[in-house]
Amino acid sequence: MVSPAFFPETIGTGHRHGETRFFGERPVSTQGFSLEPSAKPTAESVLASILENPGFGRYFTDHMAHIRWTEADGWHGHQVRPYGPLTLDPAASVLHYAQEIFEGIKAYRHADGSVWTFRPEKNAARFRTSARRLALPELSDEDFLGAIKALVTQDRTWVPTPASEAEESSLYLRPFMIASEAFLGVRPSKEVDFYVIASPVAAYFKGGVKPVSIWLSSNYKRASPGGTGAAKCGGNYAASLLAQKEAAEHGCDQVAFLDAVENTWIEELGGMNLFFVTKDGRLVTPRLTGTILEGVTRDSLLTLAKEEGLTPEERPISIDEWRDGVASGEITEVFACGTAAVITPIGKLVSENGTIEHPEGNQVAARLRKRLLDIQYGRAEDTHGWLTRLA
Ligand SMILES: *Cc1c(COP(=O)(O)O)cnc(C)c1O
């Protein structure tokens, strides 16, 4: 028998912590992460009402995962601990020089109650690529996935159970890495912290899958050759916010960016990749040139396209091809994709040169969307081995 004193997380909370193992006198959650359980876990009734209407990124689970890195000791201190504010020195370099990267990935509850995630090895690899570009230390795939597993195991009651196929609820996971050394000189930080936080979410765009309107930015660029466009870093998002504001001022939901050199080639939205469907059944997306973020959803759709009888094509697409193609009927659908919003059809393109209305229907987008969600929620066979069980 182990004395209850060694299992503080079981005292008085009536909470069960799934796979808590016992190493010496320290409670250890899965994957070798030590566990400091929350002293005030969310009450069941409060959690139930949050899960009923979670919105997107408004509520966070009771815990977070943390791993620290120092130049001297490497990655260490793997821990799941209560969710809460970080203590950061005001001189921490992330606050001044934006040495920061992040990821976005979801955990899906299947009908039998098990919890799965989708192609996490792709996110882990991209996180390493982003780390290299931002001169941050690389985190191993094992630690990346281990942190996600440890957190989701601990907070598994926070993974929503979709009431129907139409309800796309999931637990959104946000791994991120920040430069935390207190030092105002300009060089890569010698102290870095990695965290994973989790937020129960419903569909990204409120009101179901209705087409969004896109503003074509002519004043701003998202990425340029040699820049950070292919890295998932907060700085790219900070730089896109004013363009997004401009989009909103023109009554649009999202902003699309052209390439920085020729101001001609379609790149992507602020946080989603773009696809074009042609009337002869091609599924076309801009080729990766180093200024486009390599989306996991993008890659998955290029694979699924073939199974849906479409011909995937990665190549440059000009803004003229978009305009003329929609006008002539050559392009039948345009849609955006990403983990958060899955697939979102585009209803119109607005720019300083006027508005182009897209045809209604968006049947290919709807078909691909259903195919992807069916795999993610375990309603269709995972023939590509894309799912990893978390809890
Ligand atoms: C995250 C992101 C995407 C979508 O990537 P997914 O892996 O499909 O979620 C697309 N563009 C940008 C700029 C992004 O940050």
The ligand as an SDF file (V2000), in Angstrom:
LIG
                    3D

 15 15  0  0  0  0  0  0  0  0999 V2000
   -0.9930   26.5240  -39.1080 C   0  0  0  0  0  0  0  0  0  0  0  0
   -1.0780   27.2240  -40.4180 C   0  0  0  0  0  0  0  0  0  0  0  0
   -1.7060   26.6460  -41.5420 C   0  0  0  0  0  0  0  0  0  0  0  0
   -2.4580   25.3520  -41.4920 C   0  0  0  0  0  0  0  0  0  0  0  0
   -1.6910   24.2620  -41.1170 O   0  0  0  0  0  0  0  0  0  0  0  0
   -2.3680   22.9270  -40.5900 P   0  0  0  0  0  0  0  0  0  0  0  0
   -1.2210   22.0550  -40.2410 O   0  0  0  0  0  0  0  0  0  0  0  0
   -3.1980   22.3710  -41.6970 O   0  0  0  0  0  0  0  0  0  0  0  0
   -3.2120   23.2990  -39.4180 O   0  0  0  0  0  0  0  0  0  0  0  0
   -1.6500   27.3430  -42.7360 C   0  0  0  0  0  0  0  0  0  0  0  0
   -1.0340   28.5500  -42.8260 N   0  0  0  0  0  0  0  0  0  0  0  0
   -0.4450   29.1320  -41.7700 C   0  0  0  0  0  0  0  0  0  0  0  0
    0.2120   30.4520  -41.9370 C   0  0  0  0  0  0  0  0  0  0  0  0
   -0.4400   28.4910  -40.5300 C   0  0  0  0  0  0  0  0  0  0  0  0
    0.1390   29.0870  -39.4840 O   0  0  0  0  0  0  0  0  0  0  0  0
  1  2  1  0
  2  3  1  0
  2 14  2  0
  3  4  1  0
  3 10  2  0
  4  5  1  0
  5  6  1  0
  6  7  2  0
  6  8  1  0
  6  9  1  0
 10 11  1  0
 11 12  2  0
 12 13  1  0
 12 14  1  0
 14 15  1  0
M  END
$$$$
